[in-house]
Amino acid sequence: VGVELKHLKEKDSKFRTSKKRCSALMSDYGSPGVAALLKEMMELHLPTLLAYPNIMRSQERSSFDHEEFGGIVAETSALLEHFAIRKIKRKVREQKIETIVDLGCGHGGYLRKLADHFPDINMIGVDINEKVIESARLQSKDYPNIRFEVGDFEEWEPEEGKVDMILLHNIFHYIHPEDRSRLLEKINENLKGDGVVSVITPLSGTEHGKAFSSAFNSFFVAHSNLYALPKQSDLDTIFAKGDFDIFDLDPIIKEGSWFTFWLSPKADEKTDANQEEERESPVQSVSSN
């Protein structure tokens, strides 16, 4: 797998890490790095692979234990912070963001990295796993502008009113495809009209990382409470139902078919029409006089 994704190089039957590919995973002090990837493979993916003959014979899928494995998934998801954080920080500056909510926040790494640069922005992390939230609070104890809540991101609502930015990273495979548009409708209700949503997710059916996304899908569909990755061709339909426009779609890790993009609420057509009317009416009034 490492060779296929070009994070390892093989020479004379020996394997070495690629400095170019792996430096970002190992340079940051405190990063889970390659160890987290190996842990997830050994405890999640390989056992699922070995169980496939029984799954195929019995037609009974496993159930993913969020309580037991939530910490492992949070560690590996944190690796993507290295590749996405610059893009998010740039958008925070452009939009003059005042509130950020991370739905499915894991250990809160994105929020801490943002808080290092934006200590005055109010930040909230939401995750369903209590142990993960406990760890996030402990790691974020020196950040007074970050708070964490245990909750289901599909039902969560902000207490202080609508927010400026929502992070939606690596959660679509936890949501049934028929419920994804409903989640986005909920998010739209909690987002300001000029707010944005940061999305990071692996996609299937893209020109990049087909083998990797297929392997990911095999893991997800082996569990009754996990779901197949969204297809790139389905994105416009999914987000249109949630009244969002999608922009800046970019493969953040091509070998893994991981993409990052932004969502912005669609403009209200009635509001636009009223504004256009208001702009036209003074001119008509002058002409009639």
N, C-alpha and C positions, 0 to 999 in steps of 0.2 A: 504493500500500500504506500509506504514512504517513498519508494522509487517511482511509482506511478504518478504520485503527486509532486515529484521532484524535490521533496524535502530531504531525501536521502540519495546518496550516490553510491553506486556499486563499482568496486574495482578489485580485481583479483579475489573474488568471493568474499570481500569485506565491505562493510557498509559504513559510510560516514555521513554526518549531517552536512547539509549544504549551508555554508555560511550566509550566502545571499538569501536563501529562503527562510532560514531559521533564526537569524539574528534578532528579528523583532520579537520572537517568542522567548528569547533568553536574556535580553539585555536589560529589561526593566526589573529592578529589585522587587522581590515579592510577587512577581508574576508566576502563575502556576506552570506556565511553559509546557515543554514536551511531556513532563511527568503526568500532567493532567490528561493529555491525549492518550498516553499509554494506559492510564488507570481506567478511562472510559472504555477503551477497546477491550481490556482484559475483563472488566466487570460487567459490561453491557453488550457490546457488539459480538464478541466471540462466543459467549454463552448462547446468545440468540441464534447465531449461525449454526452452532452445534445442535440446537433444539429443532432446527427446521425439518428434519425427517419426521419427527413426532408430530410437529404442527401440520405437515402435509398429510400424514396418515389419519390423524384424528380430526382435522379441520377445526381444532379448537386453539384459539390464539392465547398468548400470555396476557397478563395485565401488568402494565408498567407501574412500579411502586414509586410514586412521587416522593413519599416520605423518606424512603431508604436511599434513593439515587438522586434526589434533587440537588444535593451538594455537589456531586460529581458533575452533573450537567451544568451547574452554575459556574464551576471552575473552567470547564472547556469553553463555555460561551464567553467567558471573560477574555479569552485569547483574541477575540475579534475586536476588542477595544483598541488594540494597537493599530488596526487598519482603518478604523472608522472614526476615531475621536477627532482628528483634524477637521474632517468634513463637518462634524456636528458643531465643533467650536466656531467654525467660520459662519455657520448659519445662525448661531446664538448671537454673534456680534451683528450680523446683517439685520436680523429681525428685532434687535433690542429686547431680547426675551427677559421676562421677569419671573415666570414660573415654569418649572420643568417637572414632569411626572414620568417615571420609568415604570411601565406596567410589565410585570415579570422581571423584576430588577435583579434577581439573583443576589450576589454578595455586594451589590451596589458600586461596582467598579466604575461604571460610566459616570455616575453622579459624583463620585470622589474626584475623578479626573477633571470633570467640569467645574466642580467647586474650587479646585486649586486655582483656576483662572477667573472664576466668577463667584467670589465669596458672598456677594449681596443678592444672588438669585435664590429664591425659595424653591427647594427641591424635595420631592416626595418619591420614595421607592415603595412599590407594592409587589408582594409575592405571596403565594398561597402556602408556602412551606415555612412553618414557624422556626425551625432550626436554621434555615437559610437567613431568615430575617434577623434572628439573634446574632448570627455571625456578621451580618451587614451592619447592625447597630454597633457591635463591638469594634469593627474595623473603622467605623465612621464617627467614633466618639469625639474626635477633635474637629468635627465639622458641624458647627451650630446651625448652619443653614440647610442641613439635610435631616429629614425624618423618615422613618419607615413604618409601614403598616402591613399587617397580615390580612390578606384579602384576595378574593377571586377577581382577577383583572377583567373578567367578562361582566362583572356586576358593579365594580368599584365606581364611585362618584366623588368628586372633590367637594370638600365641605366649604371651601372659601369661594366657590364660584368657578367660572370657566378659566382654563389655563392657556398658556401661550405655546407650549411645546410638549408633545407626548412621545416617548420612546417606546417603540413596539419591536423589540428585538428577539428573534428566534422563538416565536410563540405560535406560528400558524400550524405547526404539526401537532399542537395540543388541542386544536379546535376543529370540530367536524366541518367539512367543506360547506355544508348548508348553513352553518352558524357564523361563518366568517363575515358575511355582509352585515349580519345583525350586530356583531361586535363593533364594526366600523361605524354603524349608525349610532351606537352608544357613545363611541369616542367622539363623533362629530358633535353630539349634543353637549359634550363637556369641553369642547375646544372653542376658543375665540374665533371670530370670523376671519381674522388675518393670521391665525395660528398655523402651525405645521406639525406633521407627524413624521418622525424618523423611523423607517422600516429597514430591518436587516433580516434576511431570510435566504436559505438555499431554495432554488427553484428547479423544477424538472422541465424537460423539454427545451433546454437552451443549447446554444452551440458550444458552451463551455462546461467542462466537468461532468459529462454525461455519465461516465462510469461511477463517479463518486455519488452523484445525486441518486442514481439507481440503487447503489448500496445503502444509502440513507433511507430511501423509500422501503427497501426490503426490511430494514429494522423496524420502521414505524408500523408497517402493515402487519407485522408479526404480533402486534399488541392490539388488544381490543379497545384500548383507551388512548391510542395515538393514531394519527391520520397522515395520509399521503401528502407530500409537498404540493403547494400550488404550482400550476403550470404557468410559464411566462405568458402563454396565449390567453390565460384566463384572467390576468391581472386587471385589465380595463373593465371587464364585466363585474368583478368582485368589488372594485373600488367605486365604480359608477353607482352601484346599488347603495353604497354608503355615502353617496353625494361627495365624493372626493375626486380631485384631479391628481394624476400621478406625474411626477417629473424627475429628471436627473437619475434615471435608471442606470446603474453602473455596476459591473462585476467587481466586487471588492476582493474576492479570492477566486480567480478564474478556474483553477484546478478543482475547486470544490463546488463550483456553481453557486457561490454565495454572492448575493446581490444586496446593494444598498440603494434606497431611493426615498423620495419625499412625497408626502401627501398634503394637499391643501384643500380646504372646503370649497366646493363649487359655489360660485356667486349666485345669490338668489335672483332669479329672473325678474320677479315682481319688483324687488328693490331696485334693480338696474333700470327697469322701465320707468319707475317713479323718478329716479334721479335724472334720467334723460328728459322726462317731461318738465322737471324743474329747470333744467338747463335751457330748454327751448322756450318756456313761457315768457321770460323777460324780453326776448327778441320779438316774439309775436306781439307783445304789448306795445313795444316801441313802434313797430311797423303800423299797427292800427291807428296810432295817434298821428 
